[in-house]
Amino acid sequence: MKSYTRRLLVQAIGLCLTVSSVVAGVHNPGRDKAAQYFKEGLTLRRAGAVVEATARFNAAIMADSTYGAAWSELADIYFAEGDYTLSLYHSLIARTHGSTDATGQAGLSYYRMKQYDNALEMLSLAAADTGASTPVIFSLAGVYARQEDYRQSIYYFERGIAHSVVVAGAGEEKNVSDSMLLSQIGKDATEAKVLYCLAQAAQHKGCHKAAAGIWQLLLHIQPANGFAMFMLGKAYMDMGEVALGEKICDQAQQLGEIQN
C-alpha cells in the first residue's frame, strides 16, 4: 500500500511537469517557493523527520518541476528505503535538471536492480568525478567483477579502499570503514585473484581488519593456500592480536611442510 501510494504521488507530480515547464524557460514564479520548501526539507531530513522531509521535497517539485535537487533528495530517500524503482525514476529526472549527484544515484539503483549494463554506464560517469562517493566506486568494482573484467574490478576496489581510508581517518571510525569495506567486497568479489590483490592493498593501506577478512574469504575458496593463511596471521599481528597471529602463522608453516 505504501509503495502504491507513492506511485500515485509520482504520477501526480508527472502531470505537473507539463504545466511548470511552460514557465521554466522564461521566469518561473515557483522557483523561490521551491527553494524554500527544499531548504525546509533538508532541515527536516537532517533531524530524522523523513516523512515530513519527503512532503517538503514533493512540494518543491509541485512548485517547480525543474528543481533537480529536490528530485535528487527524493531519489536518495527512496534508495535508503529499498525502493530502487522509485529511486531510479527520480534520479533520472534529477539528471535532466542538472543534479550532479543524480548520476551516481541512478547507477546505484540500476546496480541494486541487477541491470548491470545500465549500472556500468552511470557508475562510470559518476566515478569519473574525483569526488565520487565510496558506494559508487565499490559498486562499479562489483559490476566489473560480475563481468569478469578483473583488472578494472581490482582497480576500482583498490580506489575504494584508498577512499575509505581517507574518509574514515583513524581510530574507531577506521574500524567502521573496515567493516563496510569487507562487507562490500564479500558481496562483490569471489574471484581468488581479485581477493588476493585486495587483501594486499587493504593491508598496505592499514586496513588490517579488512585485510584479515579478505584473506579469510580467499581461504574459503582456497583452504590449502599457505601464503594466504600466513598473511592472515600477519594481519592479526598488525591488529595487536599477536598470540592469535603467531598461531595462524605456525599453522601456515605446518601446512607448507605437509604440502612439500
C-alpha positions, 0 to 999 in steps of 0.5 A, spaced: 500 500 500 505 504 501 509 503 495 502 504 491 501 510 494 507 513 492 506 511 485 500 515 485 504 521 488 509 520 482 504 520 477 501 526 480 507 530 480 508 527 472 502 531 470 505 537 473 511 537 469 507 539 463 504 545 466 511 548 470 515 547 464 511 552 460 514 557 465 521 554 466 524 557 460 522 564 461 521 566 469 518 561 473 514 564 479 515 557 483 522 557 483 523 561 490 517 557 493 521 551 491 527 553 494 524 554 500 520 548 501 527 544 499 531 548 504 525 546 509 526 539 507 533 538 508 532 541 515 527 536 516 531 530 513 537 532 517 533 531 524 530 524 522 523 527 520 523 523 513 516 523 512 515 530 513 522 531 509 519 527 503 512 532 503 517 538 503 521 535 497 514 533 493 512 540 494 518 543 491 517 539 485 509 541 485 512 548 485 517 547 480 518 541 476 525 543 474 528 543 481 533 537 480 535 537 487 529 536 490 528 530 485 535 528 487 533 528 495 527 524 493 531 519 489 536 518 495 530 517 500 527 512 496 534 508 495 535 508 503 528 505 503 529 499 498 525 502 493 530 502 487 524 503 482 522 509 485 529 511 486 531 510 479 525 514 476 527 520 480 534 520 479 533 520 472 529 526 472 534 529 477 539 528 471 535 532 466 535 538 471 542 538 472 543 534 479 550 532 479 549 527 484 543 524 480 548 520 476 551 516 481 544 515 484 541 512 478 547 507 477 546 505 484 539 503 483 540 500 476 546 496 480 541 494 486 536 492 480 541 487 477 541 491 470 548 491 470 549 494 463 545 500 465 549 500 472 556 500 468 554 506 464 552 511 470 557 508 475 562 510 470 560 517 469 559 518 476 566 515 478 569 519 473 568 525 478 574 525 483 569 526 488 565 520 487 562 517 493 565 510 496 558 506 494 559 508 487 566 506 486 565 499 490 559 498 486 562 499 479 568 494 482 562 489 483 559 490 476 566 489 473 567 483 477 560 480 475 563 481 468 569 478 469 573 484 467 578 483 473 583 488 472 578 494 472 574 490 478 581 490 482 582 497 480 576 500 482 576 496 489 583 498 490 580 506 489 575 504 494 579 502 499 584 508 498 577 512 499 575 509 505 581 510 508 581 517 507 574 518 509 574 514 515 581 517 518 583 513 524 581 510 530 574 507 531 571 510 525 577 506 521 574 500 524 567 502 521 570 503 514 573 496 515 567 493 516 563 496 510 569 495 506 569 487 507 562 487 507 562 490 500 567 486 497 564 479 500 558 481 496 562 483 490 568 479 489 569 471 489 574 471 484 581 468 488 585 473 484 581 479 485 581 477 493 588 476 493 590 483 490 585 486 495 587 483 501 594 486 499 592 493 498 587 493 504 593 491 508 598 496 505 593 501 506 592 499 514 586 496 513 588 490 517 581 488 519 579 488 512 585 485 510 584 479 515 577 478 512 579 478 505 584 473 506 579 469 510 574 469 504 580 467 499 581 461 504 574 459 503 575 458 496 582 456 497 583 452 504 590 449 502 593 456 500 599 457 505 601 464 503 594 466 504 593 463 511 600 466 513 598 473 511 592 472 515 596 471 521 600 477 519 594 481 519 592 479 526 599 481 528 598 488 525 591 488 529 595 487 536 592 480 536 599 477 536 598 470 540 592 469 535 597 471 529 603 467 531 598 461 531 595 462 524 602 463 522 605 456 525 599 453 522 601 456 515 608 453 516 605 446 518 601 446 512 607 448 507 611 442 510 605 437 509 604 440 502 612 439 500 
